[in-house]
């Protein structure tokens, strides 16, 4: 980090981050402006920014989001989200905390089977309708769900994009993730519910009149277009199957999502223009700018220097290394999006594992996965699902500020990372 471009890249990134936190300028304008400055100062170039797998825009994330947003846009026309909102409230007897607990558990389980971004795209519209029906503030429910999605997604290979990168680099299987990470995820989910009960207690206002109104509703009447619903759910099932069968089919999730969106528009009566209006274009633009900014840090060697310093600090100390990697990954993933962070750390972790004489399921890989996935909850831009939910909330006139999210995110991350550190020590060292 001796040349001026490295320092300039750091200044651009820190300045952009400060502006995003201050919320004086819209985060999309900041991300695109920061990306533009990285190109202007030569920290990255057009080839690296748009075509590099290592330091460019992650088009797999962008097109996965776009495809799933289009499918959700079609499903929205069927009334299925209204159906699910009424059904979930009735099952929870319209008690606000029970509703939140139900949505949190559903989100966590779905995030393990799908991926966390897809899950929040499907669950957020239901949540907004539930909160509208019960006259509850939407922000606490959306924040709880996005945290549940990041925790639940930790459990499986397909649950969180960083896990796919780790599995590819280490040669890990779907079952390996389940065996090593699902037990701690179950504990973390219970901890999250306990934290939600305390953190959001002021939001749990029970309105008896509104509760009675919903309990009297017949959810089936909410379905407006049964034929389109069957088509939409059929395509969604195929897309989910495509995600789960990724190790066999070798289709990227983005390809599966785009094929599903194209198929659904082709076989249904949905207007293409109307479906495209449902795509959160500002969110996609924000991701593009953020990826270019982080790419500038990668290209100038800034992230490489940080990673090397971490590797030097770890050496061949297995216990200390695992704890350091998990903790540092949680901190860094809260600052930069956890996808490019893991892409940078995966080869370094591979070298560390080889130096320690470990196999593919070495504890260092699980430390990296836990730190990166759980650290994504720390700030509003720590994980893809966070950014998506903030975009949906803003579009529905229920904006969530950077600090509103982050003040809860830091608490949840602190507790869950502490529990994960205890789990790693107990399972792989004290008992292992």
ZAMARGU-4260 file (C-alpha; in steps of 0.2 Angstrom, whole numbers, plus 5000, padded with zeros to 4 digits):
<rodrens>
0) 5000/5000/5000 | 5014/5012/4995 | 5007/5020/4980 | 4995/5035/4980 | 4981/5025/4971
5) 4979/5013/4986 | 4977/5028/4998 | 4966/5037/4986 | 4955/5021/4985 | 4954/5020/5004
10) 4949/5038/5005 | 4935/5036/4992 | 4929/5020/5001 | 4929/5028/5018 | 4921/5044/5012
15) 4907/5035/5003 | 4904/5024/5018 | 4903/5040/5029 | 4890/5047/5017 | 4880/5031/5017
20) 4880/5032/5036 | 4876/5050/5037 | 4861/5048/5024 | 4864/5066/5018 | 4865/5059/5001
25) 4855/5044/4994 | 4865/5028/4996 | 4863/5024/4977 | 4870/5041/4972 | 4885/5038/4984
30) 4888/5020/4978 | 4888/5025/4960 | 4898/5041/4963 | 4911/5031/4973 | 4912/5018/4959
35) 4914/5032/4947 | 4928/5039/4957 | 4937/5022/4958 | 4937/5022/4939 | 4943/5040/4938
40) 4958/5038/4949 | 4963/5022/4941 | 4961/5011/4956 | 4951/4999/4944 | 4947/5000/4926
45) 4933/4995/4915 | 4939/4977/4912 | 4942/4974/4930 | 4925/4983/4935 | 4914/4974/4923
50) 4922/4958/4918 | 4934/4952/4932 | 4927/4938/4943 | 4939/4943/4957 | 4936/4961/4958
55) 4922/4966/4947 | 4903/4968/4948 | 4896/4951/4954 | 4884/4949/4939 | 4878/4932/4947
60) 4871/4942/4962 | 4864/4956/4951 | 4854/4944/4939 | 4849/4932/4953 | 4841/4947/4961
65) 4833/4953/4945 | 4826/4936/4940 | 4818/4933/4958 | 4811/4951/4958 | 4802/4947/4942
70) 4795/4931/4948 | 4789/4940/4964 | 4782/4954/4954 | 4771/4941/4945 | 4766/4932/4961
75) 4761/4949/4968 | 4747/4950/4955 | 4739/4934/4961 | 4735/4940/4979 | 4746/4926/4987
80) 4755/4938/4998 | 4738/4944/5005 | 4733/4926/5008 | 4749/4922/5017 | 4748/4938/5028
85) 4730/4934/5033 | 4734/4915/5036 | 4750/4919/5047 | 4741/4932/5057 | 4726/4920/5061
90) 4738/4906/5065 | 4747/4918/5078 | 4730/4923/5085 | 4735/4941/5079 | 4747/4943/5094
95) 4762/4954/5087 | 4776/4944/5095 | 4769/4927/5090 | 4767/4934/5072 | 4786/4940/5072
100) 4792/4923/5079 | 4782/4914/5066 | 4789/4925/5052 | 4807/4924/5059 | 4807/4905/5059
105) 4799/4903/5042 | 4812/4916/5035 | 4827/4906/5043 | 4821/4889/5037 | 4817/4896/5020
110) 4834/4904/5019 | 4843/4888/5022 | 4833/4879/5008 | 4833/4894/4995 | 4846/4908/4998
115) 4843/4923/5010 | 4840/4936/4996 | 4827/4926/4988 | 4818/4922/5004 | 4818/4941/5010
120) 4811/4945/4992 | 4796/4933/4995 | 4793/4936/5014 | 4795/4956/5014 | 4778/4959/5005
125) 4769/4947/5017 | 4777/4956/5032 | 4772/4974/5025 | 4754/4968/5023 | 4753/4960/5040
130) 4760/4976/5048 | 4747/4986/5038 | 4733/4975/5044 | 4738/4975/5062 | 4743/4994/5062
135) 4761/4989/5068 | 4777/4997/5063 | 4785/4987/5049 | 4803/4991/5052 | 4806/4980/5068
140) 4798/4965/5058 | 4808/4968/5043 | 4824/4970/5053 | 4821/4954/5063 | 4818/4944/5046
145) 4833/4950/5037 | 4844/4945/5052 | 4835/4928/5053 | 4838/4926/5034 | 4857/4929/5037
150) 4857/4917/5052 | 4847/4903/5043 | 4857/4905/5027 | 4873/4900/5037 | 4866/4882/5039
155) 4868/4876/5021 | 4879/4877/5005 | 4865/4887/4996 | 4859/4898/5010 | 4871/4912/5008
160) 4882/4917/4993 | 4898/4917/5003 | 4895/4898/5007 | 4895/4894/4989 | 4912/4902/4987
165) 4919/4893/5002 | 4911/4876/4996 | 4919/4878/4979 | 4936/4883/4985 | 4937/4869/4999
170) 4927/4856/4990 | 4914/4855/5003 | 4897/4846/5001 | 4879/4851/5005 | 4879/4838/5019
175) 4895/4845/5027 | 4888/4862/5029 | 4872/4854/5037 | 4883/4843/5049 | 4895/4857/5055
180) 4884/4873/5054 | 4866/4868/5057 | 4867/4864/5075 | 4874/4881/5080 | 4862/4890/5068
185) 4847/4882/5078 | 4855/4889/5094 | 4857/4906/5086 | 4839/4906/5080 | 4833/4904/5098
190) 4845/4918/5104 | 4838/4929/5090 | 4820/4926/5095 | 4825/4931/5113 | 4834/4946/5108
195) 4819/4952/5097 | 4807/4950/5112 | 4818/4963/5121 | 4824/4974/5107 | 4807/4977/5099
200) 4796/4976/5114 | 4788/4993/5111 | 4782/4987/5093 | 4771/4973/5100 | 4755/4984/5102
205) 4740/4973/5102 | 4724/4980/5094 | 4709/4970/5098 | 4698/4978/5085 | 4710/4975/5071
210) 4714/4958/5077 | 4695/4953/5077 | 4693/4960/5059 | 4707/4949/5053 | 4702/4934/5062
215) 4685/4936/5053 | 4693/4936/5036 | 4693/4921/5024 | 4711/4921/5017 | 4705/4911/5001
220) 4696/4926/4995 | 4712/4936/4994 | 4717/4925/4979 | 4713/4935/4963 | 4720/4924/4949
225) 4721/4906/4953 | 4728/4901/4936 | 4742/4913/4937 | 4745/4907/4955 | 4747/4889/4949
230) 4759/4895/4935 | 4769/4906/4947 | 4771/4893/4961 | 4775/4879/4948 | 4789/4890/4941
235) 4795/4895/4959 | 4796/4876/4963 | 4807/4873/4948 | 4818/4887/4952 | 4820/4881/4970
240) 4824/4864/4963 | 4837/4872/4952 | 4845/4880/4967 | 4845/4864/4977 | 4852/4854/4963
245) 4866/4866/4959 | 4880/4853/4964 | 4872/4841/4951 | 4866/4853/4937 | 4880/4866/4939
250) 4869/4880/4934 | 4873/4896/4943 | 4858/4903/4954 | 4857/4918/4943 | 4855/4907/4927
255) 4841/4897/4936 | 4832/4913/4942 | 4833/4921/4924 | 4826/4905/4916 | 4812/4905/4928
260) 4807/4923/4926 | 4808/4921/4907 | 4797/4905/4908 | 4784/4913/4919 | 4782/4928/4908
265) 4781/4917/4893 | 4768/4905/4899 | 4757/4918/4909 | 4746/4933/4904 | 4758/4944/4915
270) 4763/4960/4906 | 4782/4961/4904 | 4782/4980/4907 | 4771/4978/4923 | 4783/4964/4929
275) 4799/4975/4926 | 4791/4989/4936 | 4792/4978/4951 | 4811/4976/4949 | 4821/4986/4963
280) 4832/4995/4950 | 4839/5007/4963 | 4845/4992/4974 | 4853/4984/4959 | 4862/5000/4955
285) 4868/5001/4973 | 4876/4984/4972 | 4884/4988/4956 | 4892/5004/4963 | 4897/4995/4979
290) 4905/4980/4970 | 4916/4993/4959 | 4921/5002/4975 | 4927/4986/4984 | 4935/4980/4967
295) 4945/4996/4968 | 4951/4991/4986 | 4955/4973/4979 | 4964/4979/4963 | 4975/4992/4973
300) 4980/4978/4985 | 4972/4986/5000 | 4961/4971/5005 | 4975/4959/5000 | 4986/4968/5013
305) 4973/4967/5026 | 4971/4948/5023 | 4989/4945/5023 | 4991/4954/5040 | 4977/4943/5046
310) 4986/4927/5040 | 5003/4933/5047 | 4994/4935/5064 | 4987/4918/5063 | 5002/4908/5058
315) 5000/4889/5062 | 4990/4892/5078 | 4974/4882/5075 | 4964/4888/5090 | 4969/4906/5090
320) 4968/4906/5071 | 4950/4900/5071 | 4945/4913/5084 | 4954/4927/5075 | 4947/4922/5058
325) 4929/4921/5065 | 4930/4937/5074 | 4939/4947/5061 | 4928/4940/5047 | 4913/4946/5057
330) 4920/4964/5059 | 4926/4965/5041 | 4910/4958/5033 | 4900/4971/5042 | 4910/4985/5034
335) 4912/4978/5016 | 4899/4966/5008 | 4903/4948/5014 | 4903/4941/4996 | 4919/4950/4990
340) 4926/4948/5007 | 4925/4929/5006 | 4931/4929/4988 | 4947/4937/4994 | 4949/4927/5010
345) 4945/4910/5003 | 4962/4907/4994 | 4971/4914/5010 | 4961/4902/5021 | 4965/4888/5009
350) 4984/4891/5012 | 4981/4892/5031 | 4972/4875/5031 | 4987/4867/5021 | 5000/4875/5033
355) 4990/4867/5047 | 4989/4850/5038 | 4970/4850/5038 | 4957/4843/5026 | 4943/4850/5017
360) 4932/4851/5032 | 4945/4860/5043 | 4939/4871/5057 | 4946/4886/5048 | 4933/4885/5034
365) 4919/4884/5047 | 4926/4899/5056 | 4927/4909/5040 | 4909/4904/5035 | 4902/4909/5052
370) 4911/4925/5054 | 4906/4931/5036 | 4888/4926/5037 | 4884/4932/5055 | 4895/4948/5053
375) 4883/4952/5038 | 4870/4957/5051 | 4881/4970/5059 | 4877/4985/5047 | 4864/4990/5034
380) 4876/4985/5020 | 4884/4970/5028 | 4875/4957/5017 | 4865/4957/5001 | 4848/4953/5010
385) 4850/4969/5021 | 4852/4980/5006 | 4837/4972/4997 | 4825/4974/5012 | 4830/4992/5014
390) 4826/4995/4996 | 4809/4986/4998 | 4805/4996/5014 | 4809/5013/5005 | 4799/5008/4990
395) 4784/5005/5001 | 4786/5021/5011 | 4792/5012/5027 | 4810/5018/5026 | 4823/5010/5037
400) 4838/5021/5041 | 4856/5015/5041 | 4857/5018/5060 | 4840/5011/5064 | 4846/4994/5056
405) 4864/4995/5063 | 4860/4998/5081 | 4850/4982/5082 | 4862/4973/5070 | 4877/4976/5081
410) 4868/4969/5096 | 4863/4953/5087 | 4880/4951/5079 | 4889/4953/5095 | 4878/4940/5104
415) 4878/4927/5089 | 4897/4929/5085 | 4900/4926/5104 | 4890/4910/5104 | 4898/4905/5087
420) 4915/4907/5095 | 4910/4896/5110 | 4903/4883/5098 | 4919/4882/5088 | 4930/4881/5104
425) 4919/4868/5112 | 4916/4857/5096 | 4933/4857/5088 | 4945/4860/5102 | 4937/4856/5120
430) 4928/4840/5113 | 4936/4838/5097
</rodrens>
